[in-house]
Amino acid sequence: MNTLLIPILIGVTVSASMIFFERIRLTELVNRLRSKDLISRLSFSGLMNYIKVLVWSEANPGASIESSAELDLSVLNCRARLTEQQENNGDSGAFNVEICGSIHAPGEVRSAILRISILDITEGFPKARPVQSCVKQRQIKDSTVFCYNAELGKLPHQVTTISNWTSIAQLRLDRLALPHKGKRKLLLSTSIFSADSGEQLACARCTFTYDNPAFGYIDLQENVRRTKTLAVALAFAVSAADKKLYDCEVEVIKNWARDNVDLSESSNKARRKLEKALNETVAFFRDGNQLNNYDICREIAEIAPLAERYDILNLCLYVAAANGSVTTEELAVLKNLARWLEVDAKKFRSMMEKVLPVDMYEVKDVEAILGVTSDMSKEKARRHLNKEYSKWSARVTNTDPEIQTQADQMLKLIAEARTQYVG
């Protein structure tokens, strides 16, 4: 399967990821960032603070305040610890940010501002990624990048010393978006500014690790691309279920891929790669090859939300309907896909009713069409068929003649099912 799908992945993946840098001077950092997505998403002050963090990180690889045996109270220090935050709807995990040490000012500061930012440096500084915020109030202007700001009030002395670790912020984990799932190394930057002049008075940085249980924002982007690729594979599997691959079915799949794969920023070369990958996939199935549909569905169920799984099944239904007839083999694949993708059986049956009217079935599958099963008791089957009867009898007088015809056919099928399942 992987060999087949690699061309599709190559053809459709147009990355908008931010590219960072390797041991460069400040001017080179600015020049490189100017053409990237980050420069358009950060305010100037936010960008400069971001660069300062990376410059410090390059000069102090592996540095961590928490690893120091003794703290230097003549400068500002910070650390982050996991804690529980009390909320109205229960406890929420949070990073508790603490500082200690000294803040140096040129004179009395009437109003000081605290600013906190976090970078994910797990893959090293050339691939550093900012932590994002799910809450607008904690974002850099015109960006989703996390930035915590709070007023500290007046600093009456030139040197303000905090002798003990003091909590300054609790950052809720469910409001932060890391780039990736799993164990991550994070770099936290805490800065204090004068609100009047904008001058930075103190800055502290520390590293800490966090095992992120949720998909990161880059994971989610990759999952979307991967899901669409796998959707194309399943659609071809439905089309080839009866050992035939009709041109009309292939065209439905190709049109879906062209419409759903994001090629808005791609070149004509990338589009040609997509077409080539689709044609290679057609050849793969026409040669009689098959995929492991179960494994594909299990992967989709793990990475795709429920709405996307319904979209995939909708595509597969339209592929099955493309030539005007649904075979027993196609229906069997569709039933398996719905079960393995863990969707609601009743909702999937409603989708089938809309896309695959009963007159399309080569063989009337009562269980698939009506949802009654052989393991139901007679009483349960009777109640279920009564509901189906009420639903379809109300449509017999519909103004749409196609719905009337379908309702008549369904009522006949319900009558047959009563004989078989109720007696």
Buried (B, 14 or more C-beta within 10 A) or exposed (E): BEEBBEBBBEBBBBEEEBEBBEEBEEEEBBEBBEEBEBBEBBBEBBBBBBBBBBBBBBEEEEBBBEEEEEBEBEEBBBBBEEBEBEEEEEEBBBBBBBBBBBBBBEEEBEEBBBBBBBBBBBBEBBBBBBBBBBEEEBBBEEBBBBBBEEEBEEBEEEEBEBEEBEEBBBBBBEBBBBBBBEEBBBBBBBBBBBBEEEEBBBBBBBBBEBEBEBBBBBBBBBBBBBBBBBBBBBBBBBBBBBEBBBEEBBEBBBEBBEEBBBBEEBEEEBBEBBEBBBEEBBEBBBEEEEBEBEEBBEBBBEBBEEEBBBBBBBBBBBBBBBBEBBBEBBBBBBBBBBEBBEBEEEEBBEBBBEBBBBEBBEEBBBEBBBBBEEEBEEEBBBEBBEEBBEBBBEBBEEEEEEBBBBBBBBBEBBEEBBEEBBE
